[in-house]
Amino acid sequence: MNYDDAIARLNDAAKRLCAKGLLQPEDTLSMRLAGCDNILLQTGSGPAQRVDIVPVTDGAVAGPLAAQHLAVYRARPDVGCVLLNRQPWACALHALARDMPGVFDEQIRHLGRSVALLDGPVELTANQARLQNGANAWVAPGHVLCFGTLPERTVFNAELLEKCAKAYVLATSAGLPVGRIPWLVRWIANGRLLKDERRAAEQYAMGQTPVLSTAY
């Protein structure tokens, strides 16, 4: 994929997120460039926003937001797109002071076994280690990190996260019981997610853009 195509793909993801209210002017979205050690980093959702190329291995990047994006790419070689935003229902999980368990099979299939809370910036060593469990959604103080193998997958994951978080926050706040997915379904769904991520990591390592998986 050439540079212009990559920018177009990132801009398309930004427009879709903006249309859903999941990308505000202060939010950031980034994309891994296959075949080189760089990412595209975009701030905001407007068409005139600047898109910067930032080296993934550059430890002296200006700004804490860029540092968090780079921390994800360093910890997760399968990740091709990172969204750092403040989507309301997912952010509300932090107020509950508890992780959101896997309450929907689709959630486990694409986001991981749970949506966990981070105690601080993702670039902390302890948080870097936690990212390696394959989960694609994390809630930190004041913002949410959501990612996927490709921009299209990240858009889907952000929408899925907000839908699941809304149902969980409303049920928990009302004192309603929250059921759990049977262990076998959880095991199968998470296993398929990890398989997709291993395949994506292999393709990025070969300088190739992964193919979007549409299978359950």
QUIKABEL-V312157 format. One record per residue. N is the residue number from 1. SS is DSSP state (@ for helix, = for strand, . for the rest). PHI is phi as a letter, one per 40 degrees, with the letter a starting at -180 (999 if undefined). D_FIRST is the distance of its C-alpha to the first C-alpha in whole Angstrom. Layout:
n=N ss=SS phi=PHI d_first=D_FIRST
n=N ss=SS phi=PHI d_first=D_FIRST
This chain:
n=1 ss=. phi=999 d_first=0
n=2 ss=. phi=c d_first=4
n=3 ss=@ phi=c d_first=7
n=4 ss=@ phi=c d_first=8
n=5 ss=@ phi=c d_first=6
n=6 ss=@ phi=c d_first=6
n=7 ss=@ phi=c d_first=10
n=8 ss=@ phi=c d_first=11
n=9 ss=@ phi=c d_first=10
n=10 ss=@ phi=c d_first=12
n=11 ss=@ phi=c d_first=15
n=12 ss=@ phi=c d_first=15
n=13 ss=@ phi=c d_first=16
n=14 ss=@ phi=c d_first=18
n=15 ss=@ phi=c d_first=20
n=16 ss=@ phi=c d_first=21
n=17 ss=@ phi=c d_first=22
n=18 ss=@ phi=c d_first=24
n=19 ss=@ phi=c d_first=25
n=20 ss=. phi=c d_first=27
n=21 ss=. phi=g d_first=28
n=22 ss=. phi=b d_first=26
n=23 ss=. phi=a d_first=24
n=24 ss=. phi=b d_first=27
n=25 ss=. phi=d d_first=27
n=26 ss=. phi=c d_first=28
n=27 ss=. phi=c d_first=25
n=28 ss== phi=b d_first=22
n=29 ss== phi=b d_first=18
n=30 ss== phi=b d_first=16
n=31 ss== phi=a d_first=12
n=32 ss== phi=c d_first=11
n=33 ss== phi=c d_first=8
n=34 ss=. phi=c d_first=8
n=35 ss=. phi=g d_first=9
n=36 ss=. phi=a d_first=11
n=37 ss=. phi=c d_first=14
n=38 ss== phi=b d_first=13
n=39 ss== phi=b d_first=13
n=40 ss== phi=c d_first=13
n=41 ss== phi=b d_first=16
n=42 ss== phi=b d_first=18
n=43 ss== phi=b d_first=22
n=44 ss=. phi=g d_first=23
n=45 ss=. phi=b d_first=22
n=46 ss=. phi=c d_first=23
n=47 ss=. phi=c d_first=21
n=48 ss=. phi=c d_first=22
n=49 ss=. phi=c d_first=21
n=50 ss=. phi=c d_first=20
n=51 ss== phi=b d_first=17
n=52 ss== phi=b d_first=17
n=53 ss== phi=c d_first=15
n=54 ss== phi=b d_first=17
n=55 ss== phi=c d_first=17
n=56 ss=. phi=c d_first=18
n=57 ss=. phi=c d_first=21
n=58 ss=. phi=c d_first=22
n=59 ss=. phi=c d_first=26
n=60 ss=. phi=b d_first=27
n=61 ss=. phi=c d_first=25
n=62 ss=. phi=c d_first=27
n=63 ss=. phi=h d_first=28
n=64 ss=@ phi=c d_first=28
n=65 ss=@ phi=c d_first=26
n=66 ss=@ phi=c d_first=23
n=67 ss=@ phi=c d_first=25
n=68 ss=@ phi=c d_first=25
n=69 ss=@ phi=c d_first=21
n=70 ss=@ phi=c d_first=21
n=71 ss=@ phi=c d_first=23
n=72 ss=@ phi=c d_first=22
n=73 ss=@ phi=c d_first=19
n=74 ss=@ phi=c d_first=21
n=75 ss=@ phi=c d_first=23
n=76 ss=. phi=b d_first=21
n=77 ss=. phi=c d_first=18
n=78 ss=. phi=c d_first=17
n=79 ss=. phi=c d_first=16
n=80 ss=. phi=b d_first=13
n=81 ss== phi=a d_first=15
n=82 ss== phi=b d_first=18
n=83 ss== phi=b d_first=21
n=84 ss== phi=b d_first=24
n=85 ss== phi=a d_first=26
n=86 ss=. phi=b d_first=30
n=87 ss=. phi=c d_first=30
n=88 ss=@ phi=c d_first=34
n=89 ss=@ phi=c d_first=34
n=90 ss=@ phi=c d_first=32
n=91 ss=@ phi=c d_first=34
n=92 ss=@ phi=c d_first=37
n=93 ss=@ phi=c d_first=37
n=94 ss=@ phi=c d_first=38
n=95 ss=@ phi=c d_first=41
n=96 ss=@ phi=c d_first=42
n=97 ss=. phi=f d_first=41
n=98 ss=. phi=a d_first=40
n=99 ss=. phi=c d_first=37
n=100 ss== phi=c d_first=36
n=101 ss== phi=c d_first=37
n=102 ss=. phi=c d_first=35
n=103 ss=. phi=b d_first=37
n=104 ss=. phi=b d_first=34
n=105 ss=@ phi=c d_first=33
n=106 ss=@ phi=c d_first=30
n=107 ss=@ phi=c d_first=30
n=108 ss=@ phi=c d_first=30
n=109 ss=@ phi=c d_first=27
n=110 ss=@ phi=b d_first=25
n=111 ss=@ phi=b d_first=26
n=112 ss=. phi=h d_first=28
n=113 ss=. phi=c d_first=32
n=114 ss== phi=a d_first=33
n=115 ss== phi=b d_first=32
n=116 ss== phi=c d_first=33
n=117 ss== phi=c d_first=35
n=118 ss=. phi=b d_first=34
n=119 ss=. phi=c d_first=37
n=120 ss=. phi=a d_first=35
n=121 ss=. phi=d d_first=31
n=122 ss=. phi=c d_first=29
n=123 ss=. phi=c d_first=28
n=124 ss=. phi=c d_first=32
n=125 ss=@ phi=d d_first=32
n=126 ss=@ phi=c d_first=34
n=127 ss=@ phi=c d_first=31
n=128 ss=@ phi=d d_first=28
n=129 ss=@ phi=c d_first=30
n=130 ss=@ phi=c d_first=31
n=131 ss=@ phi=d d_first=27
n=132 ss=. phi=c d_first=27
n=133 ss=. phi=c d_first=29
n=134 ss=. phi=g d_first=25
n=135 ss=. phi=c d_first=26
n=136 ss=. phi=b d_first=24
n=137 ss== phi=a d_first=26
n=138 ss== phi=a d_first=29
n=139 ss== phi=b d_first=31
n=140 ss== phi=b d_first=32
n=141 ss=. phi=d d_first=35
n=142 ss=. phi=g d_first=34
n=143 ss== phi=a d_first=31
n=144 ss== phi=b d_first=28
n=145 ss== phi=b d_first=25
n=146 ss== phi=b d_first=23
n=147 ss== phi=a d_first=20
n=148 ss== phi=a d_first=18
n=149 ss=. phi=c d_first=15
n=150 ss=. phi=a d_first=13
n=151 ss=@ phi=d d_first=13
n=152 ss=@ phi=c d_first=15
n=153 ss=@ phi=c d_first=17
n=154 ss=@ phi=c d_first=18
n=155 ss=@ phi=c d_first=19
n=156 ss=@ phi=c d_first=21
n=157 ss=@ phi=c d_first=23
n=158 ss=@ phi=c d_first=24
n=159 ss=@ phi=c d_first=26
n=160 ss=@ phi=c d_first=27
n=161 ss=@ phi=d d_first=28
n=162 ss=@ phi=c d_first=30
n=163 ss=@ phi=c d_first=32
n=164 ss=@ phi=c d_first=33
n=165 ss=@ phi=c d_first=34
n=166 ss=@ phi=c d_first=36
n=167 ss=@ phi=c d_first=38
n=168 ss=@ phi=c d_first=39
n=169 ss=@ phi=c d_first=40
n=170 ss=@ phi=c d_first=42
n=171 ss=@ phi=c d_first=44
n=172 ss=@ phi=c d_first=44
n=173 ss=@ phi=c d_first=46
n=174 ss=. phi=c d_first=48
n=175 ss=. phi=g d_first=49
n=176 ss=. phi=c d_first=48
n=177 ss=. phi=c d_first=47
n=178 ss=. phi=b d_first=44
n=179 ss=. phi=c d_first=43
n=180 ss=. phi=b d_first=41
n=181 ss=. phi=c d_first=39
n=182 ss=. phi=d d_first=41
n=183 ss=@ phi=d d_first=40
n=184 ss=@ phi=c d_first=39
n=185 ss=@ phi=c d_first=36
n=186 ss=@ phi=c d_first=35
n=187 ss=@ phi=c d_first=34
n=188 ss=@ phi=c d_first=33
n=189 ss=@ phi=c d_first=30
n=190 ss=@ phi=c d_first=29
n=191 ss=@ phi=c d_first=29
n=192 ss=@ phi=c d_first=26
n=193 ss=@ phi=c d_first=24
n=194 ss=@ phi=c d_first=25
n=195 ss=@ phi=c d_first=24
n=196 ss=@ phi=c d_first=20
n=197 ss=@ phi=c d_first=20
n=198 ss=@ phi=c d_first=21
n=199 ss=@ phi=c d_first=18
n=200 ss=@ phi=c d_first=15
n=201 ss=@ phi=c d_first=17
n=202 ss=@ phi=c d_first=17
n=203 ss=@ phi=c d_first=13
n=204 ss=@ phi=c d_first=12
n=205 ss=@ phi=c d_first=15
n=206 ss=. phi=c d_first=13
n=207 ss=. phi=g d_first=10
n=208 ss=. phi=b d_first=9
n=209 ss=. phi=c d_first=7
n=210 ss=. phi=c d_first=11
n=211 ss=. phi=c d_first=12
n=212 ss=. phi=c d_first=14
n=213 ss=. phi=c d_first=18
n=214 ss=. phi=b d_first=20
n=215 ss=. phi=c d_first=23
n=216 ss=. phi=c d_first=26
